[in-house]
Amino acid sequence: MRKIFFSLLTITFALSVQAQKSIEKSVIEVDGVCGMCKARIEKTSFKIKGVKSASWSTDTHQLTLIYDTSKASLDSIQKQIARVGHNTPLFKAPDEAYEALPMCCKYKTVEDH
């Protein structure tokens, strides 16, 4: 009986260690300018299965993410954010998504167009 208990305890510990290894923290730059951008970027991030935490700073344009790498990748997160109109290091927002943003959310300068 004691042997079975220790075997189960070992398996439980191994599974919890494996689960913890798949949680990662990353910081990426995301273009945006205002509180509406912040809400959109964070809401989009949270819709992605595996994202545990998402916080975007209007001052630094840094999105801090905590996510489960077994359920989401940094690429997939960035792609979704670009689809709603915000550029990331890996993906540029489609023109139609950017143009659909409210005027206060337009971050591109004349040189960017």
SEMARBA-103163 format. One record per residue: residue number from 0; residue in three letters; z, x, y of N, C-alpha, C in turn. Coordinates in Angstrom, 2 decimals. Atoms other than C-alpha are relative to their C-alpha. Layout:
// residues N
<NUM "ALA" <Z X Y> <Z X Y> <Z X Y>>
...
This chain:
// residues 113
<0 "MET" <0.00 0.82 -1.19> <0.00 0.00 0.00> <0.00 0.87 1.25>>
<1 "ARG" <-0.09 -0.89 -1.13> <0.88 2.81 2.34> <-1.34 0.68 0.28>>
<2 "LYS" <1.30 -0.64 -0.12> <-2.46 4.48 1.68> <-1.01 -0.93 0.67>>
<3 "ILE" <0.90 0.99 -0.60> <-4.34 1.29 2.59> <0.31 -0.16 1.49>>
<4 "PHE" <-0.41 0.13 -1.39> <-2.36 0.93 5.81> <-0.53 1.17 0.84>>
<5 "PHE" <0.47 -1.17 -0.74> <-3.18 4.49 6.93> <-1.53 0.05 0.07>>
<6 "SER" <1.47 0.06 -0.01> <-6.84 4.02 5.97> <-0.48 -0.97 1.07>>
<7 "LEU" <0.36 0.99 -1.01> <-7.05 0.89 8.12> <0.32 0.50 1.40>>
<8 "LEU" <-0.37 -0.56 -1.29> <-5.25 2.61 10.96> <-1.00 1.06 0.44>>
<9 "THR" <0.99 -1.04 -0.30> <-7.68 5.54 10.80> <-1.33 -0.62 0.40>>
<10 "ILE" <1.27 0.67 -0.33> <-10.71 3.24 10.82> <0.09 -0.66 1.36>>
<11 "THR" <-0.18 0.66 -1.30> <-9.34 1.25 13.77> <-0.03 1.03 1.12>>
<12 "PHE" <-0.01 -1.06 -1.01> <-8.69 4.45 15.72> <-1.40 0.56 0.21>>
<13 "ALA" <1.35 -0.54 -0.10> <-12.16 5.80 14.95> <-0.93 -0.95 0.74>>
<14 "LEU" <0.84 0.99 -0.69> <-13.81 2.58 16.11> <0.33 -0.07 1.48>>
<15 "SER" <-0.37 0.07 -1.42> <-11.84 2.52 19.36> <-0.48 1.24 0.74>>
<16 "VAL" <0.49 -1.23 -0.62> <-12.75 6.15 20.10> <-1.52 -0.09 0.19>>
<17 "GLN" <1.45 0.15 -0.10> <-16.41 5.39 19.39> <-0.36 -0.97 1.12>>
<18 "ALA" <0.27 0.98 -1.05> <-16.32 2.34 21.71> <0.23 0.61 1.37>>
<19 "GLN" <-0.28 -0.62 -1.28> <-14.79 4.41 24.50> <-1.08 1.00 0.39>>
<20 "LYS" <1.04 -0.97 -0.29> <-17.53 7.02 24.22> <-1.23 -0.66 0.62>>
<21 "SER" <1.19 0.65 -0.52> <-20.16 4.43 25.12> <0.18 -0.52 1.42>>
<22 "ILE" <-0.24 0.41 -1.38> <-18.55 3.61 28.49> <-0.24 1.21 0.90>>
<23 "GLU" <0.37 -1.11 -0.89> <-19.99 5.72 31.29> <0.12 -0.44 1.45>>
<24 "LYS" <-0.03 0.24 -1.44> <-19.54 6.00 35.04> <-1.14 0.79 0.62>>
<25 "SER" <1.12 -0.65 -0.68> <-22.57 6.77 37.20> <-0.02 -0.45 1.45>>
<26 "VAL" <0.19 0.32 -1.41> <-23.33 6.86 40.89> <-1.47 0.24 0.32>>
<27 "ILE" <1.40 -0.13 -0.38> <-26.85 6.21 42.17> <-0.18 -0.48 1.43>>
<28 "GLU" <0.33 0.44 -1.35> <-28.39 5.79 45.59> <-0.88 -1.24 -0.10>>
<29 "VAL" <0.80 1.23 -0.05> <-29.74 2.32 46.36> <-0.22 -0.32 1.47>>
<30 "ASP" <0.31 0.33 -1.39> <-31.54 1.47 49.60> <0.44 -1.41 0.34>>
<31 "GLY" <-0.47 1.27 -0.51> <-30.04 -1.35 51.64> <0.72 0.25 1.31>>
<32 "VAL" <-0.59 -0.21 -1.32> <-28.36 -1.97 54.98> <1.20 -0.87 0.34>>
<33 "CYS" <-1.01 0.94 -0.51> <-25.95 -4.88 55.13> <0.82 -0.63 -1.13>>
<34 "GLY" <-0.85 0.70 0.96> <-23.41 -7.09 53.44> <-0.79 -0.88 -0.96>>
<35 "MET" <0.83 0.80 0.90> <-26.14 -9.34 52.05> <-0.64 0.89 -1.06>>
<36 "CYS" <0.55 -0.96 0.98> <-27.72 -6.28 50.41> <1.07 0.32 -1.03>>
<37 "LYS" <-1.12 -0.33 0.89> <-24.32 -5.36 48.97> <0.19 -1.10 -1.04>>
<38 "ALA" <-0.20 1.12 0.91> <-23.89 -8.83 47.48> <-1.14 -0.09 -1.02>>
<39 "ARG" <1.16 0.10 0.89> <-27.42 -8.84 46.02> <-0.02 1.12 -1.03>>
<40 "ILE" <0.01 -1.16 0.89> <-27.18 -5.34 44.54> <1.10 -0.12 -1.05>>
<41 "GLU" <-1.12 0.13 0.94> <-23.77 -5.95 42.97> <-0.21 -1.18 -0.95>>
<42 "LYS" <0.24 1.17 0.84> <-24.69 -9.43 41.70> <-1.06 0.31 -1.06>>
<43 "THR" <1.05 -0.37 0.94> <-27.87 -8.08 40.11> <0.54 0.93 -1.08>>
<44 "SER" <-0.59 -0.94 0.96> <-25.92 -5.26 38.47> <0.87 -0.73 -1.01>>
<45 "PHE" <-0.91 0.71 0.89> <-23.30 -7.62 37.05> <-0.73 -0.93 -0.98>>
<46 "LYS" <0.77 0.86 0.90> <-26.01 -9.83 35.51> <-0.50 0.76 -1.23>>
<47 "ILE" <0.49 -0.82 1.09> <-26.99 -6.93 33.25> <1.09 0.15 -1.05>>
<48 "LYS" <-0.96 -0.09 1.09> <-25.27 -7.07 29.89> <0.46 1.45 -0.16>>
<49 "GLY" <-0.56 -1.33 0.17> <-22.95 -4.09 29.55> <0.57 0.59 1.27>>
<50 "VAL" <-0.55 -0.51 -1.26> <-22.19 -3.55 33.25> <1.40 -0.56 0.16>>
<51 "LYS" <-1.42 0.38 -0.11> <-18.42 -3.59 33.64> <0.47 -0.03 1.45>>
<52 "SER" <-0.40 -0.11 -1.40> <-18.12 -2.62 37.32> <-1.20 0.47 0.81>>
<53 "ALA" <1.07 -0.41 -0.91> <-20.54 -2.31 40.24> <0.50 -0.16 1.42>>
<54 "SER" <-0.44 0.03 -1.39> <-19.66 -1.42 43.81> <-0.96 0.84 0.84>>
<55 "TRP" <0.96 -0.67 -0.86> <-22.23 -0.56 46.49> <0.59 0.15 1.40>>
<56 "SER" <-0.52 -0.28 -1.34> <-21.27 1.04 49.82> <-1.12 -0.10 1.04>>
<57 "THR" <0.98 0.11 -1.07> <-23.15 0.01 52.95> <-0.07 1.30 0.82>>
<58 "ASP" <-0.02 -1.25 -0.77> <-22.13 3.32 54.57> <-0.74 1.14 -0.71>>
<59 "THR" <0.57 -1.14 0.73> <-23.21 5.75 51.84> <-1.23 -0.36 -0.82>>
<60 "HIS" <1.10 0.51 0.85> <-25.78 3.59 49.97> <0.18 0.43 -1.46>>
<61 "GLN" <-0.30 -0.42 1.37> <-24.08 4.72 46.75> <0.50 -1.20 -0.80>>
<62 "LEU" <-0.43 1.03 0.93> <-23.77 2.29 43.85> <0.78 0.69 -1.11>>
<63 "THR" <-0.85 -0.55 1.05> <-20.88 3.18 41.58> <0.05 -1.02 -1.13>>
<64 "LEU" <0.10 0.87 1.17> <-21.33 1.75 38.10> <0.89 0.48 -1.12>>
<65 "ILE" <-0.63 -0.27 1.29> <-19.23 1.57 34.97> <-0.69 -0.94 -0.97>>
<66 "TYR" <0.79 0.81 0.91> <-21.32 0.38 32.05> <0.07 0.54 -1.42>>
<67 "ASP" <0.02 -0.32 1.42> <-21.59 0.37 28.29> <-1.40 0.48 -0.36>>
<68 "THR" <1.30 -0.60 0.29> <-24.40 2.72 27.31> <-0.64 -0.54 -1.28>>
<69 "SER" <0.58 0.60 1.20> <-24.83 0.90 24.02> <-0.68 -1.33 0.32>>
<70 "LYS" <0.57 1.29 -0.39> <-25.84 -2.25 25.94> <-0.95 0.10 1.19>>
<71 "ALA" <0.83 -0.15 -1.20> <-27.47 -0.98 29.15> <-0.26 1.48 0.25>>
<72 "SER" <0.31 -1.39 -0.39> <-29.15 2.16 30.43> <-0.09 0.06 1.52>>
<73 "LEU" <0.13 -0.19 -1.44> <-29.21 3.60 33.91> <-1.41 -0.39 0.46>>
<74 "ASP" <1.38 0.40 -0.31> <-32.99 3.09 33.85> <-0.11 -1.52 0.13>>
<75 "SER" <0.13 1.46 -0.02> <-32.69 -0.62 33.03> <0.74 -0.60 1.19>>
<76 "ILE" <-0.75 0.48 -1.16> <-30.07 -1.13 35.75> <-0.80 0.23 1.26>>
<77 "GLN" <0.79 -0.31 -1.19> <-32.21 0.61 38.36> <-1.25 -0.87 0.09>>
<78 "LYS" <1.21 0.83 0.01> <-35.30 -1.35 37.31> <0.31 -1.42 0.50>>
<79 "GLN" <-0.39 1.34 -0.44> <-33.47 -4.67 37.79> <0.31 -0.04 1.49>>
<80 "ILE" <-0.33 -0.06 -1.43> <-32.18 -3.63 41.21> <-1.28 0.09 0.82>>
<81 "ALA" <1.28 -0.12 -0.70> <-35.70 -2.64 42.29> <-0.73 -1.35 0.00>>
<82 "ARG" <0.69 1.31 0.09> <-37.03 -6.03 41.12> <0.48 -1.00 1.03>>
<83 "VAL" <-0.50 0.92 -1.03> <-34.80 -7.78 43.67> <-0.20 0.54 1.41>>
<84 "GLY" <0.39 -0.48 -1.33> <-36.07 -5.60 46.52> <0.63 1.28 0.50>>
<85 "HIS" <-0.69 -1.20 -0.47> <-34.00 -2.42 46.66> <-0.46 1.24 -0.78>>
<86 "ASN" <0.46 -1.24 0.62> <-35.38 1.07 45.99> <1.18 0.75 -0.62>>
<87 "THR" <-0.96 -0.89 0.66> <-33.53 3.38 43.60> <-0.73 1.32 -0.23>>
<88 "PRO" <0.69 -1.27 0.24> <-34.26 7.01 42.69> <-1.13 -0.10 -1.03>>
<89 "LEU" <1.01 0.09 1.05> <-36.28 5.94 39.63> <-1.05 -1.08 0.22>>
<90 "PHE" <0.90 1.14 -0.14> <-37.89 2.67 40.74> <-0.08 -0.45 1.46>>
<91 "LYS" <0.23 0.54 -1.34> <-39.41 1.42 43.98> <-0.14 -1.51 -0.11>>
<92 "ALA" <0.08 1.45 -0.02> <-39.09 -2.24 44.86> <-1.46 -0.42 0.19>>
<93 "PRO" <1.36 0.53 -0.23> <-42.35 -4.19 44.53> <-0.09 -0.54 1.43>>
<94 "ASP" <0.17 0.47 -1.38> <-43.78 -5.06 47.95> <0.40 -1.46 0.17>>
<95 "GLU" <-0.31 1.43 -0.13> <-43.44 -8.80 47.28> <1.51 -0.25 -0.05>>
<96 "ALA" <-1.46 0.14 0.06> <-39.74 -8.41 46.41> <0.62 0.47 1.31>>
<97 "TYR" <-0.53 -0.51 -1.27> <-39.08 -6.31 49.52> <-0.29 -0.99 1.13>>
<98 "GLU" <0.39 0.92 -1.07> <-40.98 -8.73 51.77> <0.79 -1.31 -0.06>>
<99 "ALA" <-0.78 1.23 0.15> <-38.91 -11.64 50.38> <1.45 0.16 0.48>>
<100 "LEU" <-1.36 -0.21 -0.48> <-35.68 -10.03 51.61> <0.17 -0.59 1.39>>
<101 "PRO" <-0.26 0.46 -1.36> <-34.03 -11.54 54.71> <-0.23 1.15 0.99>>
<102 "MET" <0.32 -1.01 -1.02> <-34.86 -9.71 57.96> <1.13 1.04 0.13>>
<103 "CYS" <-1.11 -0.95 -0.16> <-31.37 -8.14 58.14> <0.07 1.01 -1.14>>
<104 "CYS" <-0.04 -0.88 1.18> <-31.97 -6.51 54.74> <-1.17 0.99 -0.04>>
<105 "LYS" <1.17 -0.89 -0.01> <-35.19 -4.68 55.69> <0.46 1.42 0.32>>
<106 "TYR" <-0.48 -1.37 -0.14> <-34.39 -0.99 55.21> <-1.11 1.01 0.22>>
<107 "LYS" <1.11 -0.94 -0.16> <-37.84 0.57 55.37> <-0.30 0.21 1.48>>
<108 "THR" <0.40 -0.32 -1.37> <-38.89 2.32 58.55> <-1.52 -0.07 0.09>>
<109 "VAL" <1.47 0.06 -0.20> <-42.41 2.34 60.03> <-0.67 1.09 -0.84>>
<110 "GLU" <0.57 -1.09 0.77> <-43.03 5.69 58.30> <-0.07 -0.31 -1.49>>
<111 "ASP" <-0.05 0.34 1.43> <-42.13 4.17 54.89> <-1.14 -0.91 -0.43>>
<112 "HIS" <1.04 0.98 0.38> <-44.86 1.51 55.01> <-1.31 0.63 -0.28>>
